[in-house]
Amino acid sequence: MAHHHSALKQIRASKKASLQNHSLKAQYKTLVRKVLEIKTKSEASEAFNTAMSFIDSLTNKRIINNKLAARKKSQLARYINSLS
């Protein structure tokens, strides 16, 4: 266990950040799941736009990797284009 005040503060901060990141990742997964559950193109496009902006914000905050974000956006776009 750390003894210095700065080390203890860093432990507290990292726990707080970890909880926040976990929550945001869960929200990201939920948005992606919602897009994939929708079967009409118009509704899916709206959900897709919401998911894209959220994915971009997570990428900018470095919560998810930029290559993961690009891959997921591509997969969702392919799904949207496959709907008729």
Backbone as JSON, one array per atom type, in Angstrom:
{
  "sequence": "MAHHHSALKQIRASKKASLQNHSLKAQYKTLVRKVLEIKTKSEASEAFNTAMSFIDSLTNKRIINNKLAARKKSQLARYINSLS",
  "N": [[0.85, -1.19, 0.0], [0.44, 2.24, -0.73], [2.2, 5.03, 0.72], [2.64, 7.74, 0.48], [1.03, 10.91, 0.21], [0.4, 11.87, -2.34], [0.47, 9.55, -3.87], [-1.62, 8.09, -2.75], [-3.72, 9.76, -3.43], [-3.61, 9.51, -6.21], [-4.38, 6.85, -6.48], [-7.04, 6.98, -5.6], [-8.06, 8.69, -7.57], [-7.68, 7.18, -9.91], [-9.37, 5.01, -9.46], [-11.84, 6.31, -9.51], [-11.86, 7.28, -12.16], [-11.78, 4.87, -13.52], [-14.27, 3.73, -12.9], [-15.95, 5.6, -14.15], [-15.14, 5.32, -16.84], [-15.86, 2.67, -17.28], [-18.63, 2.86, -17.11], [-19.17, 4.51, -19.33], [-18.27, 2.86, -21.41], [-20.1, 0.79, -21.22], [-22.42, 2.13, -21.92], [-21.79, 2.73, -24.56], [-21.72, 0.15, -25.69], [-24.41, -0.5, -25.4], [-25.65, 1.37, -27.1], [-24.65, 0.53, -29.58], [-25.76, -2.02, -29.7], [-28.47, -1.35, -29.82], [-28.64, -0.17, -32.35], [-28.14, -2.4, -33.95], [-30.34, -3.98, -33.4], [-32.5, -2.77, -34.58], [-34.67, -2.93, -37.35], [-35.56, -1.42, -39.48], [-34.58, 0.86, -42.02], [-34.71, 3.69, -41.78], [-35.14, 4.25, -39.04], [-32.9, 2.99, -38.02], [-30.89, 4.53, -39.11], [-31.11, 6.94, -37.7], [-30.47, 6.07, -35.09], [-27.94, 5.19, -35.64], [-26.56, 7.58, -36.23], [-26.57, 8.79, -33.7], [-25.07, 6.91, -32.27], [-22.64, 7.11, -33.65], [-21.71, 9.72, -33.04], [-21.35, 9.42, -30.31], [-19.41, 7.41, -30.21], [-17.3, 8.76, -31.43], [-16.86, 10.73, -29.5], [-15.95, 9.17, -27.36], [-13.61, 8.24, -28.47], [-12.15, 10.59, -28.74], [-11.77, 11.18, -26.07], [-10.08, 9.19, -25.46], [-10.97, 6.77, -24.45], [-11.8, 4.56, -25.82], [-9.99, 2.78, -28.32], [-8.8, 4.33, -31.33], [-8.74, 2.81, -33.67], [-10.42, 0.69, -33.07], [-12.78, 2.14, -32.87], [-13.08, 3.04, -35.53], [-13.38, 0.59, -36.84], [-15.75, -0.39, -35.68], [-17.58, 1.6, -36.47], [-17.52, 1.23, -39.21], [-18.54, -1.38, -39.41], [-21.14, -0.97, -38.45], [-22.08, 0.82, -40.38], [-22.04, -0.8, -42.65], [-24.01, -2.6, -41.9], [-26.28, -0.93, -41.82], [-26.44, -0.2, -44.51], [-27.08, -2.64, -45.59], [-29.69, -3.03, -44.94], [-33.06, -2.93, -46.15]],
  "CA": [[0.0, 0.0, 0.0], [1.2, 3.48, -0.84], [2.26, 5.83, 1.94], [2.67, 9.17, 0.18], [-0.29, 11.49, -0.05], [0.18, 11.96, -3.79], [0.19, 8.2, -4.36], [-2.97, 7.76, -2.3], [-4.64, 10.55, -4.26], [-3.62, 8.91, -7.53], [-5.17, 5.62, -6.39], [-8.44, 7.4, -5.56], [-8.42, 9.25, -8.88], [-7.74, 6.12, -10.91], [-10.6, 4.25, -9.2], [-12.95, 7.12, -9.98], [-11.8, 7.29, -13.62], [-12.1, 3.53, -13.97], [-15.72, 3.58, -12.82], [-16.54, 6.44, -15.19], [-14.85, 4.71, -18.13], [-16.67, 1.45, -17.38], [-19.99, 3.29, -17.39], [-19.23, 4.99, -20.71], [-18.13, 1.71, -22.31], [-21.38, 0.07, -21.18], [-23.35, 2.94, -22.72], [-21.36, 2.53, -25.95], [-22.17, -1.17, -26.11], [-25.86, -0.45, -25.49], [-26.0, 2.09, -28.32], [-24.35, -0.34, -30.73], [-26.76, -3.09, -29.69], [-29.74, -0.78, -30.27], [-28.57, -0.01, -33.81], [-28.21, -3.72, -34.58], [-31.65, -4.57, -33.18], [-33.5, -2.09, -35.4], [-34.77, -3.6, -38.65], [-35.93, -0.49, -40.55], [-33.43, 1.68, -42.36], [-34.84, 5.07, -41.31], [-34.9, 4.26, -37.59], [-31.52, 2.58, -37.79], [-30.02, 5.67, -39.47], [-31.13, 7.88, -36.57], [-29.71, 5.46, -34.01], [-26.56, 5.15, -36.12], [-25.98, 8.91, -36.04], [-26.34, 8.96, -32.26], [-23.96, 6.04, -31.9], [-21.4, 7.62, -34.25], [-21.22, 10.86, -32.28], [-20.89, 8.93, -29.01], [-18.14, 6.7, -30.45], [-16.28, 9.79, -31.67], [-16.52, 11.39, -28.23], [-15.13, 8.24, -26.58], [-12.3, 8.2, -29.1], [-11.45, 11.83, -28.39], [-11.39, 11.08, -24.65], [-9.17, 8.04, -25.41], [-11.56, 5.68, -23.68], [-11.65, 3.43, -26.73], [-8.95, 2.97, -29.32], [-9.33, 4.9, -32.56], [-8.93, 1.75, -34.67], [-11.65, 0.01, -32.66], [-13.89, 3.01, -33.24], [-13.22, 3.0, -36.99], [-13.89, -0.74, -37.2], [-17.15, -0.49, -35.25], [-18.36, 2.49, -37.33], [-17.6, 0.57, -40.5], [-19.46, -2.51, -39.28], [-22.51, -0.45, -38.35], [-22.45, 1.39, -41.67], [-22.35, -1.93, -43.54], [-25.32, -3.14, -41.48], [-27.31, 0.03, -42.25], [-26.56, -0.29, -45.97], [-27.67, -3.94, -45.97], [-31.14, -2.98, -44.71], [-33.79, -2.43, -47.32]],
  "C": [[0.88, 1.24, 0.0], [1.15, 4.27, 0.46], [2.21, 7.32, 1.66], [1.27, 9.67, -0.17], [-0.59, 11.54, -1.54], [-0.15, 10.59, -4.38], [-1.21, 7.76, -3.96], [-4.01, 8.5, -3.13], [-4.73, 9.96, -5.65], [-4.44, 7.63, -7.55], [-6.66, 5.96, -6.39], [-8.9, 7.9, -6.93], [-8.56, 8.16, -9.93], [-8.97, 5.24, -10.71], [-11.81, 4.99, -9.75], [-13.01, 7.12, -11.51], [-12.19, 5.93, -14.19], [-13.61, 3.29, -13.95], [-16.42, 4.37, -13.92], [-16.34, 5.81, -16.56], [-15.69, 3.45, -18.34], [-18.11, 1.8, -17.73], [-20.14, 3.74, -18.84], [-19.11, 3.85, -21.71], [-19.43, 0.9, -22.35], [-22.42, 0.81, -22.01], [-23.05, 2.78, -24.21], [-21.87, 1.2, -26.48], [-23.68, -1.21, -26.28], [-26.3, 0.25, -26.76], [-25.76, 1.24, -29.56], [-25.39, -1.45, -30.83], [-28.1, -2.57, -30.2], [-29.76, -0.61, -31.78], [-28.76, -1.36, -34.48], [-29.57, -4.39, -34.4], [-32.72, -3.99, -34.08], [-33.48, -2.68, -36.8], [-35.23, -2.68, -39.78], [-34.8, 0.5, -40.76], [-33.52, 3.09, -41.79], [-34.57, 5.17, -39.8], [-33.45, 3.93, -37.27], [-30.56, 3.72, -38.12], [-29.96, 6.69, -38.34], [-30.29, 7.34, -35.41], [-28.22, 5.41, -34.36], [-25.87, 6.49, -35.91], [-25.67, 9.19, -34.58], [-25.14, 8.14, -31.81], [-22.63, 6.57, -32.44], [-20.84, 8.79, -33.44], [-20.69, 10.42, -30.92], [-19.55, 8.2, -29.15], [-17.02, 7.71, -30.67], [-15.88, 10.49, -30.38], [-15.67, 10.48, -27.35], [-13.72, 8.14, -27.15], [-11.49, 9.43, -28.73], [-11.0, 11.84, -26.94], [-10.41, 9.94, -24.4], [-9.67, 6.92, -24.49], [-11.57, 4.41, -24.52], [-10.61, 3.79, -27.78], [-9.54, 3.48, -30.62], [-9.54, 3.85, -33.65], [-10.17, 0.91, -34.34], [-12.86, 0.82, -33.09], [-14.14, 2.96, -34.75], [-13.82, 1.68, -37.44], [-15.37, -0.86, -36.86], [-18.04, 0.39, -36.12], [-18.55, 1.87, -38.71], [-18.59, -0.58, -40.47], [-20.91, -2.04, -39.22], [-22.98, 0.14, -39.67], [-22.81, 0.3, -42.67], [-23.72, -2.52, -43.2], [-26.45, -2.24, -41.97], [-27.52, -0.09, -43.76], [-27.18, -1.61, -46.42], [-29.17, -3.96, -45.75], [-31.83, -2.46, -45.95], [-35.03, -1.67, -46.93]]
}
